[in-house]
Amino acid sequence: MHDPIFLVGFMGSGKSTIGRHLAEALGRRFLDTDVFVETRFRQRITDMFAEHGEAVFRRRERMAIEELMSMPDTVFATGGGLPCYTDTMDHLLEAGHVIYLRCSTPILAARLELCKRTRPTIRDKSGEELLAFVQDTLAVREPIYSRAHRICEIDHVDTPQKEQLFALELAKELAH
C-alpha cells in the first residue's frame, strides 16, 4: 500500500486531468474531491455556492477530505481552495505526498476564460477582472501551495499529449 497523493494548485492548473493520467500510470485510484463533494451532498458545486454560499461549501469540502485522506493507493485532485481552508494543508502534508501544480497567472486566466461558466467564483468576471482575481487570489494561496512536498512548473503542459507525458514522467520520479 502507498500513501495517497494530493495534487494542489489553482483552479485550471490541470489537477483533474493530470491526476487521472498519474493514477493510471501508477496503477492507483483517482478521485476528484469536487466530484466527491457533489456526490456526497447530492448537489452541484455551483448550486451549493448559489444556495448556501462559499462558507458552507468549504465546510462540506473539508468534511469530505477528512473522510477521504486516509485512503491509500489514491491520487486526489483537490479543489483549488481546499488546502487554504483552516489547517487542511497541514493534514494533507501529514497524510500523504502533496504535489503543487504551479501555473503562471496569465496561463491560468487564459485557461479559466474558456470554462468560467462552470466555475461559480469567476462566472461573471470580465477578462480584466478574471486576471486580477487570479493574481490576487494566487498571491494569498501561493505561500500555502508552496508548502507542498514537490512543486511542478506546468505552464508548458498545454496539450493532451503533454499532460500524459508529464504524468508518466512524474510517475517515474515518484516510483523511485
PyMOL commands that place a pseudoatom at each C-alpha (Angstrom):
pseudoatom trace, name=CA, resn=MET, resi=1, chain=A, elem=C, hetatm=0, pos=[0.000, 0.000, 0.000]
pseudoatom trace, name=CA, resn=HIS, resi=2, chain=A, elem=C, hetatm=0, pos=[1.134, 3.522, -0.830]
pseudoatom trace, name=CA, resn=ASP, resi=3, chain=A, elem=C, hetatm=0, pos=[0.355, 6.833, 0.841]
pseudoatom trace, name=CA, resn=PRO, resi=4, chain=A, elem=C, hetatm=0, pos=[-2.174, 8.972, -1.010]
pseudoatom trace, name=CA, resn=ILE, resi=5, chain=A, elem=C, hetatm=0, pos=[-1.006, 11.652, -3.423]
pseudoatom trace, name=CA, resn=PHE, resi=6, chain=A, elem=C, hetatm=0, pos=[-2.716, 15.041, -3.251]
pseudoatom trace, name=CA, resn=LEU, resi=7, chain=A, elem=C, hetatm=0, pos=[-2.482, 17.387, -6.232]
pseudoatom trace, name=CA, resn=VAL, resi=8, chain=A, elem=C, hetatm=0, pos=[-2.943, 21.001, -5.194]
pseudoatom trace, name=CA, resn=GLY, resi=9, chain=A, elem=C, hetatm=0, pos=[-2.990, 24.212, -7.192]
pseudoatom trace, name=CA, resn=PHE, resi=10, chain=A, elem=C, hetatm=0, pos=[-5.211, 26.939, -8.536]
pseudoatom trace, name=CA, resn=MET, resi=11, chain=A, elem=C, hetatm=0, pos=[-8.364, 26.086, -10.456]
pseudoatom trace, name=CA, resn=GLY, resi=12, chain=A, elem=C, hetatm=0, pos=[-7.488, 25.427, -14.069]
pseudoatom trace, name=CA, resn=SER, resi=13, chain=A, elem=C, hetatm=0, pos=[-3.982, 24.185, -13.294]
pseudoatom trace, name=CA, resn=GLY, resi=14, chain=A, elem=C, hetatm=0, pos=[-4.756, 20.696, -14.577]
pseudoatom trace, name=CA, resn=LYS, resi=15, chain=A, elem=C, hetatm=0, pos=[-5.133, 18.764, -11.328]
pseudoatom trace, name=CA, resn=SER, resi=16, chain=A, elem=C, hetatm=0, pos=[-8.014, 16.591, -12.552]
pseudoatom trace, name=CA, resn=THR, resi=17, chain=A, elem=C, hetatm=0, pos=[-6.582, 15.828, -15.976]
pseudoatom trace, name=CA, resn=ILE, resi=18, chain=A, elem=C, hetatm=0, pos=[-3.032, 15.204, -14.806]
pseudoatom trace, name=CA, resn=GLY, resi=19, chain=A, elem=C, hetatm=0, pos=[-4.364, 13.333, -11.773]
pseudoatom trace, name=CA, resn=ARG, resi=20, chain=A, elem=C, hetatm=0, pos=[-6.222, 10.824, -13.945]
pseudoatom trace, name=CA, resn=HIS, resi=21, chain=A, elem=C, hetatm=0, pos=[-3.106, 10.194, -16.037]
pseudoatom trace, name=CA, resn=LEU, resi=22, chain=A, elem=C, hetatm=0, pos=[-0.898, 9.945, -12.944]
pseudoatom trace, name=CA, resn=ALA, resi=23, chain=A, elem=C, hetatm=0, pos=[-3.228, 7.466, -11.235]
pseudoatom trace, name=CA, resn=GLU, resi=24, chain=A, elem=C, hetatm=0, pos=[-3.306, 5.334, -14.364]
pseudoatom trace, name=CA, resn=ALA, resi=25, chain=A, elem=C, hetatm=0, pos=[0.492, 5.402, -14.694]
pseudoatom trace, name=CA, resn=LEU, resi=26, chain=A, elem=C, hetatm=0, pos=[0.908, 4.399, -11.035]
pseudoatom trace, name=CA, resn=GLY, resi=27, chain=A, elem=C, hetatm=0, pos=[-1.887, 1.817, -11.071]
pseudoatom trace, name=CA, resn=ARG, resi=28, chain=A, elem=C, hetatm=0, pos=[-3.848, 3.691, -8.406]
pseudoatom trace, name=CA, resn=ARG, resi=29, chain=A, elem=C, hetatm=0, pos=[-7.368, 5.000, -7.952]
pseudoatom trace, name=CA, resn=PHE, resi=30, chain=A, elem=C, hetatm=0, pos=[-8.191, 8.559, -8.943]
pseudoatom trace, name=CA, resn=LEU, resi=31, chain=A, elem=C, hetatm=0, pos=[-10.578, 10.752, -7.010]
pseudoatom trace, name=CA, resn=ASP, resi=32, chain=A, elem=C, hetatm=0, pos=[-11.553, 14.355, -7.705]
pseudoatom trace, name=CA, resn=THR, resi=33, chain=A, elem=C, hetatm=0, pos=[-12.623, 15.951, -4.422]
pseudoatom trace, name=CA, resn=ASP, resi=34, chain=A, elem=C, hetatm=0, pos=[-15.035, 18.321, -6.199]
pseudoatom trace, name=CA, resn=VAL, resi=35, chain=A, elem=C, hetatm=0, pos=[-16.860, 15.363, -7.773]
pseudoatom trace, name=CA, resn=PHE, resi=36, chain=A, elem=C, hetatm=0, pos=[-16.896, 13.563, -4.424]
pseudoatom trace, name=CA, resn=VAL, resi=37, chain=A, elem=C, hetatm=0, pos=[-18.396, 16.614, -2.678]
pseudoatom trace, name=CA, resn=GLU, resi=38, chain=A, elem=C, hetatm=0, pos=[-21.110, 16.882, -5.338]
pseudoatom trace, name=CA, resn=THR, resi=39, chain=A, elem=C, hetatm=0, pos=[-21.937, 13.186, -4.978]
pseudoatom trace, name=CA, resn=ARG, resi=40, chain=A, elem=C, hetatm=0, pos=[-21.771, 13.137, -1.184]
pseudoatom trace, name=CA, resn=PHE, resi=41, chain=A, elem=C, hetatm=0, pos=[-24.040, 16.157, -0.769]
pseudoatom trace, name=CA, resn=ARG, resi=42, chain=A, elem=C, hetatm=0, pos=[-26.154, 15.473, -3.878]
pseudoatom trace, name=CA, resn=GLN, resi=43, chain=A, elem=C, hetatm=0, pos=[-25.739, 18.971, -5.212]
pseudoatom trace, name=CA, resn=ARG, resi=44, chain=A, elem=C, hetatm=0, pos=[-23.594, 20.606, -7.867]
pseudoatom trace, name=CA, resn=ILE, resi=45, chain=A, elem=C, hetatm=0, pos=[-20.936, 22.961, -6.539]
pseudoatom trace, name=CA, resn=THR, resi=46, chain=A, elem=C, hetatm=0, pos=[-22.393, 25.868, -8.495]
pseudoatom trace, name=CA, resn=ASP, resi=47, chain=A, elem=C, hetatm=0, pos=[-25.742, 25.229, -6.755]
pseudoatom trace, name=CA, resn=MET, resi=48, chain=A, elem=C, hetatm=0, pos=[-24.064, 24.920, -3.330]
pseudoatom trace, name=CA, resn=PHE, resi=49, chain=A, elem=C, hetatm=0, pos=[-22.474, 28.328, -3.839]
pseudoatom trace, name=CA, resn=ALA, resi=50, chain=A, elem=C, hetatm=0, pos=[-25.746, 29.858, -5.056]
pseudoatom trace, name=CA, resn=GLU, resi=51, chain=A, elem=C, hetatm=0, pos=[-27.949, 28.382, -2.317]
pseudoatom trace, name=CA, resn=HIS, resi=52, chain=A, elem=C, hetatm=0, pos=[-25.630, 28.246, 0.692]
pseudoatom trace, name=CA, resn=GLY, resi=53, chain=A, elem=C, hetatm=0, pos=[-22.571, 30.398, -0.067]
pseudoatom trace, name=CA, resn=GLU, resi=54, chain=A, elem=C, hetatm=0, pos=[-18.871, 29.686, -0.131]
pseudoatom trace, name=CA, resn=ALA, resi=55, chain=A, elem=C, hetatm=0, pos=[-18.527, 29.101, 3.631]
pseudoatom trace, name=CA, resn=VAL, resi=56, chain=A, elem=C, hetatm=0, pos=[-20.935, 26.140, 3.568]
pseudoatom trace, name=CA, resn=PHE, resi=57, chain=A, elem=C, hetatm=0, pos=[-19.186, 24.708, 0.513]
pseudoatom trace, name=CA, resn=ARG, resi=58, chain=A, elem=C, hetatm=0, pos=[-15.771, 24.982, 2.228]
pseudoatom trace, name=CA, resn=ARG, resi=59, chain=A, elem=C, hetatm=0, pos=[-17.089, 23.191, 5.332]
pseudoatom trace, name=CA, resn=ARG, resi=60, chain=A, elem=C, hetatm=0, pos=[-18.505, 20.404, 3.171]
pseudoatom trace, name=CA, resn=GLU, resi=61, chain=A, elem=C, hetatm=0, pos=[-15.266, 20.196, 1.217]
pseudoatom trace, name=CA, resn=ARG, resi=62, chain=A, elem=C, hetatm=0, pos=[-13.289, 19.889, 4.465]
pseudoatom trace, name=CA, resn=MET, resi=63, chain=A, elem=C, hetatm=0, pos=[-15.627, 17.160, 5.772]
pseudoatom trace, name=CA, resn=ALA, resi=64, chain=A, elem=C, hetatm=0, pos=[-15.158, 15.254, 2.535]
pseudoatom trace, name=CA, resn=ILE, resi=65, chain=A, elem=C, hetatm=0, pos=[-11.347, 15.394, 2.563]
pseudoatom trace, name=CA, resn=GLU, resi=66, chain=A, elem=C, hetatm=0, pos=[-11.277, 14.299, 6.208]
pseudoatom trace, name=CA, resn=GLU, resi=67, chain=A, elem=C, hetatm=0, pos=[-13.298, 11.272, 5.129]
pseudoatom trace, name=CA, resn=LEU, resi=68, chain=A, elem=C, hetatm=0, pos=[-11.001, 10.537, 2.191]
pseudoatom trace, name=CA, resn=MET, resi=69, chain=A, elem=C, hetatm=0, pos=[-7.457, 11.488, 3.156]
pseudoatom trace, name=CA, resn=SER, resi=70, chain=A, elem=C, hetatm=0, pos=[-6.581, 8.163, 4.725]
pseudoatom trace, name=CA, resn=MET, resi=71, chain=A, elem=C, hetatm=0, pos=[-7.356, 6.199, 1.543]
pseudoatom trace, name=CA, resn=PRO, resi=72, chain=A, elem=C, hetatm=0, pos=[-4.128, 4.538, 0.399]
pseudoatom trace, name=CA, resn=ASP, resi=73, chain=A, elem=C, hetatm=0, pos=[-3.224, 3.982, -3.246]
pseudoatom trace, name=CA, resn=THR, resi=74, chain=A, elem=C, hetatm=0, pos=[-5.229, 7.011, -4.379]
pseudoatom trace, name=CA, resn=VAL, resi=75, chain=A, elem=C, hetatm=0, pos=[-4.357, 10.120, -6.373]
pseudoatom trace, name=CA, resn=PHE, resi=76, chain=A, elem=C, hetatm=0, pos=[-6.552, 13.055, -5.358]
pseudoatom trace, name=CA, resn=ALA, resi=77, chain=A, elem=C, hetatm=0, pos=[-7.243, 16.189, -7.373]
pseudoatom trace, name=CA, resn=THR, resi=78, chain=A, elem=C, hetatm=0, pos=[-8.180, 18.686, -4.680]
pseudoatom trace, name=CA, resn=GLY, resi=79, chain=A, elem=C, hetatm=0, pos=[-10.345, 21.751, -5.122]
pseudoatom trace, name=CA, resn=GLY, resi=80, chain=A, elem=C, hetatm=0, pos=[-8.257, 24.889, -5.654]
pseudoatom trace, name=CA, resn=GLY, resi=81, chain=A, elem=C, hetatm=0, pos=[-9.210, 26.439, -2.324]
pseudoatom trace, name=CA, resn=LEU, resi=82, chain=A, elem=C, hetatm=0, pos=[-9.202, 23.232, -0.273]
pseudoatom trace, name=CA, resn=PRO, resi=83, chain=A, elem=C, hetatm=0, pos=[-5.611, 23.417, 1.046]
pseudoatom trace, name=CA, resn=CYS, resi=84, chain=A, elem=C, hetatm=0, pos=[-6.202, 27.029, 2.117]
pseudoatom trace, name=CA, resn=TYR, resi=85, chain=A, elem=C, hetatm=0, pos=[-9.178, 26.333, 4.368]
pseudoatom trace, name=CA, resn=THR, resi=86, chain=A, elem=C, hetatm=0, pos=[-8.182, 26.337, 8.057]
pseudoatom trace, name=CA, resn=ASP, resi=87, chain=A, elem=C, hetatm=0, pos=[-5.393, 23.790, 8.648]
pseudoatom trace, name=CA, resn=THR, resi=88, chain=A, elem=C, hetatm=0, pos=[-6.202, 21.472, 5.766]
pseudoatom trace, name=CA, resn=MET, resi=89, chain=A, elem=C, hetatm=0, pos=[-2.751, 21.757, 4.163]
pseudoatom trace, name=CA, resn=ASP, resi=90, chain=A, elem=C, hetatm=0, pos=[-1.177, 20.547, 7.423]
pseudoatom trace, name=CA, resn=HIS, resi=91, chain=A, elem=C, hetatm=0, pos=[-3.396, 17.465, 7.327]
pseudoatom trace, name=CA, resn=LEU, resi=92, chain=A, elem=C, hetatm=0, pos=[-2.647, 16.765, 3.663]
pseudoatom trace, name=CA, resn=LEU, resi=93, chain=A, elem=C, hetatm=0, pos=[1.103, 17.034, 4.290]
pseudoatom trace, name=CA, resn=GLU, resi=94, chain=A, elem=C, hetatm=0, pos=[0.845, 14.552, 7.164]
pseudoatom trace, name=CA, resn=ALA, resi=95, chain=A, elem=C, hetatm=0, pos=[-1.466, 12.124, 5.358]
pseudoatom trace, name=CA, resn=GLY, resi=96, chain=A, elem=C, hetatm=0, pos=[0.398, 11.704, 2.080]
pseudoatom trace, name=CA, resn=HIS, resi=97, chain=A, elem=C, hetatm=0, pos=[2.536, 13.215, -0.660]
pseudoatom trace, name=CA, resn=VAL, resi=98, chain=A, elem=C, hetatm=0, pos=[1.429, 16.717, -1.733]
pseudoatom trace, name=CA, resn=ILE, resi=99, chain=A, elem=C, hetatm=0, pos=[2.315, 17.972, -5.216]
pseudoatom trace, name=CA, resn=TYR, resi=100, chain=A, elem=C, hetatm=0, pos=[1.719, 21.586, -6.235]
pseudoatom trace, name=CA, resn=LEU, resi=101, chain=A, elem=C, hetatm=0, pos=[0.984, 22.069, -9.937]
pseudoatom trace, name=CA, resn=ARG, resi=102, chain=A, elem=C, hetatm=0, pos=[2.205, 25.642, -10.327]
pseudoatom trace, name=CA, resn=CYS, resi=103, chain=A, elem=C, hetatm=0, pos=[0.981, 27.665, -13.280]
pseudoatom trace, name=CA, resn=SER, resi=104, chain=A, elem=C, hetatm=0, pos=[1.524, 31.353, -14.053]
pseudoatom trace, name=CA, resn=THR, resi=105, chain=A, elem=C, hetatm=0, pos=[-1.246, 33.914, -13.695]
pseudoatom trace, name=CA, resn=PRO, resi=106, chain=A, elem=C, hetatm=0, pos=[-1.617, 34.690, -17.442]
pseudoatom trace, name=CA, resn=ILE, resi=107, chain=A, elem=C, hetatm=0, pos=[-1.827, 30.984, -18.337]
pseudoatom trace, name=CA, resn=LEU, resi=108, chain=A, elem=C, hetatm=0, pos=[-4.378, 30.310, -15.589]
pseudoatom trace, name=CA, resn=ALA, resi=109, chain=A, elem=C, hetatm=0, pos=[-6.507, 33.291, -16.631]
pseudoatom trace, name=CA, resn=ALA, resi=110, chain=A, elem=C, hetatm=0, pos=[-6.467, 32.160, -20.274]
pseudoatom trace, name=CA, resn=ARG, resi=111, chain=A, elem=C, hetatm=0, pos=[-7.472, 28.606, -19.335]
pseudoatom trace, name=CA, resn=LEU, resi=112, chain=A, elem=C, hetatm=0, pos=[-10.198, 29.781, -16.980]
pseudoatom trace, name=CA, resn=GLU, resi=113, chain=A, elem=C, hetatm=0, pos=[-11.649, 32.176, -19.549]
pseudoatom trace, name=CA, resn=LEU, resi=114, chain=A, elem=C, hetatm=0, pos=[-12.574, 29.087, -21.595]
pseudoatom trace, name=CA, resn=CYS, resi=115, chain=A, elem=C, hetatm=0, pos=[-14.522, 27.397, -18.790]
pseudoatom trace, name=CA, resn=LYS, resi=116, chain=A, elem=C, hetatm=0, pos=[-15.610, 30.186, -16.450]
pseudoatom trace, name=CA, resn=ARG, resi=117, chain=A, elem=C, hetatm=0, pos=[-19.343, 29.480, -16.836]
pseudoatom trace, name=CA, resn=THR, resi=118, chain=A, elem=C, hetatm=0, pos=[-18.882, 26.284, -14.805]
pseudoatom trace, name=CA, resn=ARG, resi=119, chain=A, elem=C, hetatm=0, pos=[-16.916, 27.996, -12.015]
pseudoatom trace, name=CA, resn=PRO, resi=120, chain=A, elem=C, hetatm=0, pos=[-19.068, 29.912, -9.520]
pseudoatom trace, name=CA, resn=THR, resi=121, chain=A, elem=C, hetatm=0, pos=[-16.351, 32.234, -8.207]
pseudoatom trace, name=CA, resn=ILE, resi=122, chain=A, elem=C, hetatm=0, pos=[-15.434, 33.549, -11.674]
pseudoatom trace, name=CA, resn=ARG, resi=123, chain=A, elem=C, hetatm=0, pos=[-18.576, 33.069, -13.742]
pseudoatom trace, name=CA, resn=ASP, resi=124, chain=A, elem=C, hetatm=0, pos=[-19.440, 36.767, -14.093]
pseudoatom trace, name=CA, resn=LYS, resi=125, chain=A, elem=C, hetatm=0, pos=[-15.950, 38.256, -14.375]
pseudoatom trace, name=CA, resn=SER, resi=126, chain=A, elem=C, hetatm=0, pos=[-14.703, 40.115, -17.453]
pseudoatom trace, name=CA, resn=GLY, resi=127, chain=A, elem=C, hetatm=0, pos=[-11.272, 39.268, -18.855]
pseudoatom trace, name=CA, resn=GLU, resi=128, chain=A, elem=C, hetatm=0, pos=[-9.563, 42.011, -16.833]
pseudoatom trace, name=CA, resn=GLU, resi=129, chain=A, elem=C, hetatm=0, pos=[-11.492, 41.125, -13.677]
pseudoatom trace, name=CA, resn=LEU, resi=130, chain=A, elem=C, hetatm=0, pos=[-10.594, 37.467, -14.111]
pseudoatom trace, name=CA, resn=LEU, resi=131, chain=A, elem=C, hetatm=0, pos=[-6.895, 38.258, -14.497]
pseudoatom trace, name=CA, resn=ALA, resi=132, chain=A, elem=C, hetatm=0, pos=[-6.992, 40.466, -11.371]
pseudoatom trace, name=CA, resn=PHE, resi=133, chain=A, elem=C, hetatm=0, pos=[-8.902, 37.782, -9.443]
pseudoatom trace, name=CA, resn=VAL, resi=134, chain=A, elem=C, hetatm=0, pos=[-6.358, 35.101, -10.348]
pseudoatom trace, name=CA, resn=GLN, resi=135, chain=A, elem=C, hetatm=0, pos=[-3.462, 37.401, -9.482]
pseudoatom trace, name=CA, resn=ASP, resi=136, chain=A, elem=C, hetatm=0, pos=[-4.933, 38.472, -6.122]
pseudoatom trace, name=CA, resn=THR, resi=137, chain=A, elem=C, hetatm=0, pos=[-6.135, 35.025, -5.073]
pseudoatom trace, name=CA, resn=LEU, resi=138, chain=A, elem=C, hetatm=0, pos=[-2.927, 33.320, -6.132]
pseudoatom trace, name=CA, resn=ALA, resi=139, chain=A, elem=C, hetatm=0, pos=[-0.909, 35.853, -4.124]
pseudoatom trace, name=CA, resn=VAL, resi=140, chain=A, elem=C, hetatm=0, pos=[-2.761, 34.692, -0.999]
pseudoatom trace, name=CA, resn=ARG, resi=141, chain=A, elem=C, hetatm=0, pos=[-2.682, 30.973, -1.823]
pseudoatom trace, name=CA, resn=GLU, resi=142, chain=A, elem=C, hetatm=0, pos=[0.872, 30.674, -3.173]
pseudoatom trace, name=CA, resn=PRO, resi=143, chain=A, elem=C, hetatm=0, pos=[2.535, 30.502, 0.275]
pseudoatom trace, name=CA, resn=ILE, resi=144, chain=A, elem=C, hetatm=0, pos=[0.172, 27.673, 1.238]
pseudoatom trace, name=CA, resn=TYR, resi=145, chain=A, elem=C, hetatm=0, pos=[0.510, 25.745, -2.028]
pseudoatom trace, name=CA, resn=SER, resi=146, chain=A, elem=C, hetatm=0, pos=[4.299, 26.154, -1.865]
pseudoatom trace, name=CA, resn=ARG, resi=147, chain=A, elem=C, hetatm=0, pos=[4.445, 24.099, 1.313]
pseudoatom trace, name=CA, resn=ALA, resi=148, chain=A, elem=C, hetatm=0, pos=[3.878, 21.005, -0.842]
pseudoatom trace, name=CA, resn=HIS, resi=149, chain=A, elem=C, hetatm=0, pos=[6.445, 18.223, -0.804]
pseudoatom trace, name=CA, resn=ARG, resi=150, chain=A, elem=C, hetatm=0, pos=[7.033, 18.789, -4.515]
pseudoatom trace, name=CA, resn=ILE, resi=151, chain=A, elem=C, hetatm=0, pos=[6.421, 21.763, -6.811]
pseudoatom trace, name=CA, resn=CYS, resi=152, chain=A, elem=C, hetatm=0, pos=[5.967, 21.146, -10.533]
pseudoatom trace, name=CA, resn=GLU, resi=153, chain=A, elem=C, hetatm=0, pos=[6.025, 24.049, -13.002]
pseudoatom trace, name=CA, resn=ILE, resi=154, chain=A, elem=C, hetatm=0, pos=[3.387, 23.272, -15.613]
pseudoatom trace, name=CA, resn=ASP, resi=155, chain=A, elem=C, hetatm=0, pos=[2.988, 26.283, -17.914]
pseudoatom trace, name=CA, resn=HIS, resi=156, chain=A, elem=C, hetatm=0, pos=[4.446, 24.155, -20.719]
pseudoatom trace, name=CA, resn=VAL, resi=157, chain=A, elem=C, hetatm=0, pos=[1.930, 21.327, -20.170]
pseudoatom trace, name=CA, resn=ASP, resi=158, chain=A, elem=C, hetatm=0, pos=[-0.619, 22.690, -22.621]
pseudoatom trace, name=CA, resn=THR, resi=159, chain=A, elem=C, hetatm=0, pos=[-1.800, 19.797, -24.802]
pseudoatom trace, name=CA, resn=PRO, resi=160, chain=A, elem=C, hetatm=0, pos=[-3.356, 16.399, -24.034]
pseudoatom trace, name=CA, resn=GLN, resi=161, chain=A, elem=C, hetatm=0, pos=[-0.151, 14.693, -25.192]
pseudoatom trace, name=CA, resn=LYS, resi=162, chain=A, elem=C, hetatm=0, pos=[1.997, 16.852, -22.904]
pseudoatom trace, name=CA, resn=GLU, resi=163, chain=A, elem=C, hetatm=0, pos=[-0.362, 16.194, -19.981]
pseudoatom trace, name=CA, resn=GLN, resi=164, chain=A, elem=C, hetatm=0, pos=[0.006, 12.458, -20.426]
pseudoatom trace, name=CA, resn=LEU, resi=165, chain=A, elem=C, hetatm=0, pos=[3.782, 12.668, -20.885]
pseudoatom trace, name=CA, resn=PHE, resi=166, chain=A, elem=C, hetatm=0, pos=[4.115, 14.904, -17.819]
pseudoatom trace, name=CA, resn=ALA, resi=167, chain=A, elem=C, hetatm=0, pos=[2.111, 12.419, -15.725]
pseudoatom trace, name=CA, resn=LEU, resi=168, chain=A, elem=C, hetatm=0, pos=[4.234, 9.496, -16.952]
pseudoatom trace, name=CA, resn=GLU, resi=169, chain=A, elem=C, hetatm=0, pos=[7.460, 11.327, -16.075]
pseudoatom trace, name=CA, resn=LEU, resi=170, chain=A, elem=C, hetatm=0, pos=[6.094, 12.291, -12.671]
pseudoatom trace, name=CA, resn=ALA, resi=171, chain=A, elem=C, hetatm=0, pos=[5.032, 8.686, -12.042]
pseudoatom trace, name=CA, resn=LYS, resi=172, chain=A, elem=C, hetatm=0, pos=[8.576, 7.502, -12.821]
pseudoatom trace, name=CA, resn=GLU, resi=173, chain=A, elem=C, hetatm=0, pos=[10.022, 10.042, -10.385]
pseudoatom trace, name=CA, resn=LEU, resi=174, chain=A, elem=C, hetatm=0, pos=[7.560, 9.060, -7.658]
pseudoatom trace, name=CA, resn=ALA, resi=175, chain=A, elem=C, hetatm=0, pos=[8.294, 5.359, -8.127]
pseudoatom trace, name=CA, resn=HIS, resi=176, chain=A, elem=C, hetatm=0, pos=[11.947, 5.860, -7.138]
for i in range(1, 176): cmd.bond("trace and resi %d" % i, "trace and resi %d" % (i + 1))
show_as sticks, trace
zoom trace
